Amino acid sequence: MAMSEAFLQVQCAGLPRLYHFDPCFLNPKSMLSFKSELSCQKNRSSTHRKYSNGSRILRKCTSVLALRGLDGNAHGKTGHSNKLDSMRCKCQQAESLSWTSTSERKPMSLQLNSTEIAPNVPDLKPEKEGFAASIHGQGSIKKSLIEEEAWDLLRSSIVYYCGKPVGTIAANDPSSTSILNYDQVFIRDFIPSGIAFLLKGEYDIVRNFILYTLQLQSWEKTMDCYSPGQGLMPASFKVRTVPLDGDDSATEEVLDPDFGEAAIGRVAPVDSGLWWIILLRAYGKCSGDLSVQERVDVQTGMKMILKLCLADGFDMFPTSLVTDGSCMIDRRMGIHGHPLEIQALFYSALLCAREMLAPEDGSADLLRAINNRLVALSFHIREYYWIDLKKTNEIYRYATEEYSYDAVNKFNIYPDQIPPWLVDFLPSKGGYLIGNLQPAHMDFRFFSLGNLWSIVSSLATVDQSHAILDLIEAKWGDLVAEMPFKIAYPALEGQEWKIITGSDPKNTPWSYHNGGSWPTLLWQLTVACIKMNRPEIAEKAIKLAERRISRDKWPEYYDTKRARFIGKQSRLFQTWSIAGYLVSKLLLANPSGAKMLVNEEDPELVNALISANPRRKRVRKAFKQPFIV
């Protein structure tokens, strides 16, 4: 699938720019507008990105791009256009975007001054074809008061754009005096909300979310005159109402994305694109509607994410190299390098994308790269990230400074790095995947999301997956205590906390990301337990949460070693705490719903791993000298 490149000449004074597009572009009868509020002077070439046979061409202009509707009138504000009679949007469903699915393979056009518009994507099939049907078909189940309250709160958090639901805000805390960015729709935060709506048979909001965030991916992103690579998905977006240019009496809704330019620490979100791919697959499996993932724009967006993640670099490892704060742990916590959470999501997204990519000539090289990375990544994580008592004893006896292709201590890990708490933390039966691995450094902390999603995605072997759950049961008092679930264990304290976090006042010991307890992790725990046929662990955790989470007003996180206090800066009525609980309850009521999230171990991948034999000794290939010395 060919894709043209847009070359921009940027001369700026160091300030980020803000782009808007009009919601009505989803309707063939309305306009497509891209607006730019420039805080610095820029010279941009008008570049066309045409959507035809998978090719993207984005028209970038200095003010507004207007399309003529089917009525022949110009919609939108330009230097010479007439004022709009009304700014009331008349948008249809999100699938009315003028693209076609890859299964149709028909040329399409997006024309100015023309009535030619590509056919709309057909409406979704009835929900009875998806997983939700099996839930509804089992008869009505009496809801608890907590569940009823949770659904009311979740629906009250829905964000509407041009009259259509497009996501849920991060928190709706009426007692908070500082909103910050909790009134925005975060990609990662919406995942449990989206899964809850899918399990409930409410597909529209998820479809709209997928398609609108895809459009944000194409926007130009800059920080201090630098633009990141194509394919980056935003961390969040906000629906704003702004006045029309030159007409203060009329307003329009715009989507305002944040790619990290405004985030604390200015870190781009690595996990957003990975979660987007995982949700896309879940939507297709649950709803039975595969037309969304088959669309040319969706296929192109997915490929852009994959190419960004699979791009060659200086690293010798198959794991993704990221900076600190680029995932759920979005503040400085010493996870820069190759954190487990990113690797587990990366592996899962690769498997999901391989399943959804349309078979065509342009995908052959990408599929080959995906398969090669899956083999290398699975071996690397399973072999070098795994820790239990036996492996700890091996590290304890490591020889160091081995210069050899056949070295046992490949990363030159010094035995003195083994922290004193680890020996007491590891049970005789059980183990886990460490948080990070770099040359001469192993982060032995237990990171919950990375380990749980390694089970869900089959990044961990079956035996390792059971061992992780064994450890959770054995260390219930440390990892769960009075509220599930510790995001990381143990907390950084003393001088270590000062050096690694920079004395972060929000990440004090046993608070927030530094050993805080996050109720939203319930849903990942539930999916992992259902996959391994051990749902009783999740049931126990949910019953524990139900004792106080509603009474405490659905906090974002809990503090102290045993999670006894509501977090000191925790937002109340946190949406993903609410959604995480609902997903857990829905999945326990209908475990088959977890199929849309689980990646089963691929036998072909296992065979490839065995035949590849990464343990083989390095052999220098015969070299034919092509020149005369």
N, C-alpha and C positions, 0 to 999 in steps of 0.2 A: 504494500500500500504506500504509494508515494506521498510525500508530504513536503510542501514547499516551506522554505525558511524565510522568516521575516528579519530583515536587517534594519536596525535602528541606529540613528546617529543621535546621541544624547549629549547635550551640553547642559549640565545642571549645577545648581549651587548647593547641592548636598541635601535636598529635602525629598522625602518620598512623595509619590503622586497617588492620587485617589481616583479610581475609575468607577463609573456607574454604567449600568445598562438597564434599559427600560423593560419592565416585566411583560409588556405587551408583545415583545418579539416572539413569544411563544404562540401567538396567534397569527396565521397568515394574513388576516385582515388588518393587522396593526403593525406597529413600527418596531424596528430594531435600532436602538440608539446606544452609542458608547459615548460617555462624557468624560472629560478630563478636567479636574480642577488642578491647575498647575501652580505649584509653589515656586517653581524655578523655570527658566526658559529652556525649551527643548525644541530641537529641529527633528522632525520625524518625517520619514518618507511614507507616502501613502502606499500601503502594501495590501494586496488583495489575497485573501485566502478563500478559495472557492471550494465549496463542498460538492465534489463530483467524484464518484467512484472512490470515496475514501480520502480524497485530497482536501485538506483544510486550507482555506485562505481567509484570513481575517482582515477586514477593512478597518484600518486605523486612521482616524481623521482628527483634526485639531478641535472640532467642536462636536457636532452631532451627525450621525449617519441616519438618514431617514429612508424608509422604504415606502413605496406607494402600495396602498392596499388594493384589494379587489375592486373597491369602489372608484379607483382612479385618483383619489385625493391623497395628497401627501400627509403622512402622519408623523408628527415630530416637529421639533423646532430647528430651523436652519436660519441662515442669515436672510433668506428671501421667502420663507414659507409663511403661510397664513397662520394666525393663532388657532389653537385647537378650541373647538366649541366646548369640549368637555374633557377633563382628564380622568373620567371614570373609565377604568380598564374594562375591556370587553374580551378578556382572555378566555381561551378554552383550556382544555387539559394540557399538561406539559408534553404529552406525546404528540401534540400538533406541531411541534417543531418541524421545519421543512427539511428533514433528512429521511433517508430510506434505510431499511435494514439491509444487512449484507446478504441476506437470503434472496432479496429481490435483484440485486446487482444491476439496477437501472441507473442510467445517468440522471442527475438531478441538477436543478439550477436554482439559484437564489438571485433573482434579477431585480434591478431597479426599473421603474417605469414599465412594469409588465404585470400581467395578471397570472403569469405562469408560476405556480407553486407546486412543490412536490406533494404527493399524496400523504395524508396523515397516517400515523401509525394506528393500527386498529385498536379499538377499546380492549381493555383487559377481559380475559375470560372470567366466568363466574368463579367466585372464591371456592366453590365446592371442589375445584380441581386441585387445590393446594392442601398443605398440611392443616390449615385452619378448619377445613371441612371435617377432619377426623376429630377435632376438638369439639366442634358444634354437634357432630353426630353422636357423641357419647352421652347426650342428654344434658340437661341443665345441672350445673353443679352450684350448690349454694355458696355464695361468696361470703367471706368473712368481712367484718366491718373494716378491717385494715386494708383489704384488697379494694373494697369500694372506695375508701378514702384515697388510696393510691391512684386508682384510675381517674378519679375526679381531679386530682392534682396534676397528673400527667397530661390530661386533656386541656387543663387550664394553662399549661406551659407551651402550647402549640403556637408557633409563629406563622402568620399568614402573609402571603405576598401576592398582591393582585387578586385577593379573594381565595387563594389556594393554600393549603397547608404545606409548608416546606421544611419544617423542623421543629425542634423544641429548644427553648432557652436553657441556659446552664442552671440557673436557679431563679426562684421567684420568692425571695425572702422579703416580706414587707417590713421587717424590723431592721433591715440593713440600711445604714445611712450612706454607705459607699457602694455604688453599683459596680464600678470598675468595668470589666467585660463580661460579667455574669449574665447580662441581658442579651448576649449573642448566642448564635447557634454554632456549637463546636462540632467538628466532624466526629472526633472520638467520643464525645459525650452523647451524641445522638445515636450511636450504635445500639445500646441497650433499648433506647426508646423505639428505634426502628424495628428491632427484633420483637419487642412487645406488640407493636401494631401489626406486624406480619402474623404472629401467632394468633392474634385476635381477628385476623381476616380483613384488616383495614390497610389496604395496599397503596392507596393514592398518595399518602404522605411520604411513603418511602420512595415511590417512583419519582415524585416531584423533587425530593431531596437529591436523589441520584442525578437527575438531569440538570437541575439548577447548579449544583456544585460543579458539575462537569463544565458548564459554561464559564465558571469562575476560573477554572484551570487555565484557560486560554489567555487570560488577561496578562498584560505586561506588569512585571513586578520589579520594583527597584528599591534599593536602599543605598544612600550615599552614591548614587550614580552607578550602582552595580546591580545586575539582574541575574538571578539564579537560573538554573537550567529549565528547559521546557519539561512539563509534566508535573510540576509541583502543585499540590492541592493546598488550599488555604487551611489554616488552623481553625478559622471561624468566619462567620459573616453576620452582618446585621442588616435588617431592613430599615431603611431611613426614608423619611418623607421630606423632600426638598422642593423648593420653588422652581418653577420652570424658568429658563433663561429669558430675561427681559419681561417676565410677567409674574409679578409677585402675588397676583390673585389666584393663580393656578399652581397646583403641586403635582408631584409624581412620586411614586415609590421607586427606590433604587436599592440594589444590593451592594453593600460595602464590605469587601472581604479583607481579612488580615492574614497575610502570608508570613507573619513574624515581624513585620516592620514596626508594629506598635506593641508587640508582646514584651513582657518583662524579660530583659536579656537579649531581645532581638534574635531569637532562635527560630529558624524555619522548622515546621513540623514534618518530621520524616514519616511518622506513623499515619498521617491523614490519608495519603494515597493508598496505603496498604489496607487500612480499614475500609476504604471506599470499595476496593475490589472485593473484599470479603463480604460486604453488605450487598454488592451487586449480585454475587452468586446466590446469597441467601434469598434475595428477592425472587430470583428466577425459580429456585427450587420450591419455595413456599407458595408462591402465587400461581405457578404453572405458566407464567407469561415470560417467554424467552425472547420476545420481540425487542425488549429494551436492550439486552446484552448483545443482540445481533445488529443493532443499528450501527451505521458507519461511524457516527460521531462518538459513540460509546466505545466501539472497537479501537478507534484512533486514540481516544483518551486513555484507554487501558494500556495501549502500546507505549504511549508517551511516559506513563508512570514506570512501566517495566524497563524501558530503555534508560531512564534516569537512574533506576536502582541497579541495573546491570552494567552500567558504564565502567569501562576499564579505568584503573587508577594505579597508584603506586603500591597498593596493599598486596601482600603475598597470601592473604587468607581469603576464604570464600565468604566470610561474614561481612556484613555491611559496616563500614566505618562511619560513625556519626559523632556529632558534638554533644556536649552535656545539655540536658534539658530539651531534647528533641522528641520526646514521647510523653506518656502520661506523667512521668516524673519530669516536669517542665521547669525545674529550677536546678541550680548547681548542687549535685549530689554525688559527684565522682563517678558518673556512669559513662563518661566520654570513652570512645573507643569502639568496642563491639558488645554493647549491652544485650543481654539475653532477650529482653522484651522485643527489641527490634528484630532480632534474628528469628524469633518464633513467628512474628507477624509477617516477616519477609518470606519465610518458608511457606506459610499458609497462603499468602497472596500469590506466590508462584504456582502453587498447586491449583488454586481457584482460577487463575488466569489461563493456565494451560488447558483447563477444562472448558473455558468459555471462548477462547480465541477461535475465530473462524478459519477453517482450513483453506488457505490460499497461498499462492506463491510468495507473497510478501511476508507471510508469517513463518516460513520454514526456518530461516536463520534464527528468528527469535525463539521459536520452540526448541531448537537445538541448544541455544544458550541457556534456556530455562532448565532443560533436562540435565545439562552439564553442571549447572549451579546447584540443582537439587541434590545430586549425588555427592558433590564435594561438601556442601553445607551440612547435610545430614550426618556424614561421617565425622566432620570436624566437631560438631556439637556433641554428638553421642560419645565420642572418644575423649575429647579434651575438656569439656565442660562438666562432665559427670563427676560427682563426688559422693563417696560413702566411706564407711570405716576402712574398708580394704584399700580404696584409692588414696585415702588420707595417709595411711601407713606407707604406701609407696612413695608419696611425695615427701614424707618425713625422712625417707632414706635416699632421696635423690642425690646423685652426684651432680655437680655443677660445672660450668665452663667446659661443656662438651662441644668440641669442634669436630663434627662428623655428620655425614649424611644419615647415619643410622643411630643418632643420639636418642636415648630414652627420654631425657629431659629436654625436649625440643625447644621449649620456650624459656629455658634457663631460669626456672623457678627456684628460689632459695627456700629451703625447708623452714627457715626462721619466719617466713611469711605466714605460716599456719597460726591463726589467732587462738588464744587460750580458750575462748568460748566454744570453738568448733568441736573439740573433742567431747564436751559435755552435751552439745546440741545434737550430734549425730546419734540416732538410735542404733541398736544392733541390727535391726531390720528396717531398711529404708535408706533413702538418699535423695539427692536433688541435683539440679543443674546450677552451677555457680553463676553469679551475676555478670561476670566479664572476664575476658582473657586477653592479655596483651603480652608482649615480650617482658619477661621478668616480673610479671604482675598477674596475680589471680585475685579477683574480688570474690571472697567466699560468702558474701551476704546472700541470704535467700530472698529472691524477688518473686513475689507471688504471681503476678500477671505472666511473666515469662515462663515460669514453670507450668502454670495451668494451661496456657495456650500451646505449650510444647506437647502436652497430652492431647489437646483437642486436634492439633494439626498433624499428629503422628511424627513430629520431629523427634520426640523421645521414643525409644523402643517400648514394646508392651511391658517388658519387665521393669524398665525404668519408670514408666508411667505408674505402675502399681506401687513401686518403691516410693515415688513422690507422695502418693496418697497415704502410704504407710507412715511416712514421716509426718504428714499433717495430723494423722490420728495420734501418733506417739507424742507430738509436740503441740497438742491442742491448746494447752494452757499458755503457750508462748505465741502461737500464730492466730488463735481465735480469742481465747479468754472470754471476755464478757460481750464482745461484739466482733463479728467477722468483718474484715479479714485484714491482717497486717500486710501492708503494701511492701514492706521490706523488714528483714530481721537479721541481726539486731540493729539498734539505733547507733548512729555515730555520736560519741560523747567526748567531752573534755577537749584536749588538744587536737585530737583527730577531727572532731566536729568543726573546730575553728579553721583548720587548714583546708579540709575538703569542701566545706560549704561556704567558706568565707565568713563565718560567724553569722549565717543567715538567721535572722530573728524569727522567721516563719517555720524554718526547719530545725527547731530546737529538738533535743533528744525526745523520742517517743511522741512526736507531733508531726502532722502533715505528711510529707513524703519520707521523713526520717523516723520510720517506725510507727507512724500513725495507722489507725484501722479504718478501712474504707468499705462501707456497706455495698457499694456498687460491685465489688469483686465477687459478690455472691453468685452472680449469673455465670461468670467464667468457671467458678468452682462447680456449679451445678452441671454445666455442659461437660466438664471433665469427668465428673463422677458418673454421669449417665453413660458416657462413652465406655468407661471401664466397668460398667455394670455394678457400681457401688453407690447407688443413690442415697443410701442411708446416711452417708457423710454429709451430703448437702442438706438432707432433711433436718439433721441435727443442728446445722448452722442456721438454717432458716428459722427454726423454732426459737433459737437463741436470739436472733435479731428481732423477732416479733414481740419479744418481751418489752422492748423499750423504744424501738425505732420510731413508731408512730407517736408515742408520748413525748419523745425528744424532738418532734417536728422534722423528721427526715434530714438529719445533718449530713453535711458533705463528708466529714471524717470525725474520728474520735481520738482523743489524746490519752496519754499515760500508758505504761507498760501493759496494763490489763484492760485498756480501753474503757476506763470508768468515767472519764469526763468527755463532754462534747468539746470538740476542738476549739481552741481559743480564738481562732479566726475562721471557724467553720461557718459557711453559709447554711441557713436552714432551708427546708423545702428544696433541697438539691435534686435536680431532675434525674440524674443518673443513679442516685441512691434509690429513688422511687422506682425507676424503670428496672433497675437491677433486681429488686425484690420481686416485681411482677413477672419478669422473665423466668426467674427461678421457680415461682409458683406454677406458671403455665407449663414449664418443661417437666416438672415433677408430675403434673396432672396428665401430661401427654408426652412421654419421653421420645416418641418418634419425631417430634418437632426439632430435636437436636440435630437431626440428619443434615439440615441445611447449613450447619456451622462446622460439622465434623469433617475432617479429611482422613479417610481410611488409608492405611499404609499401602502403597502401590507395589504389587509383586514385581513388576518390571523394574521399578526403582531399586528394590532390594537386590534383584539379580544383577543389575548394573553395578551396584555397590560392591557386590562380591567379585564380579568379573574384573572390575576396575582395580581392585586390590590396592587401596592407597597405602598399605603397609609395605608394599614391595620395595626392594632396595633400588636405589638410584643407579641407573646404568647409563654411562655416557654413550651416545649414539656414534656410530662410525662416521667419520668426517672425511669427505673427499675434498682434497685441497684443489680449488678451482684456479689457483694462480701459482706462479713460479716465484720462489723465494730467492 
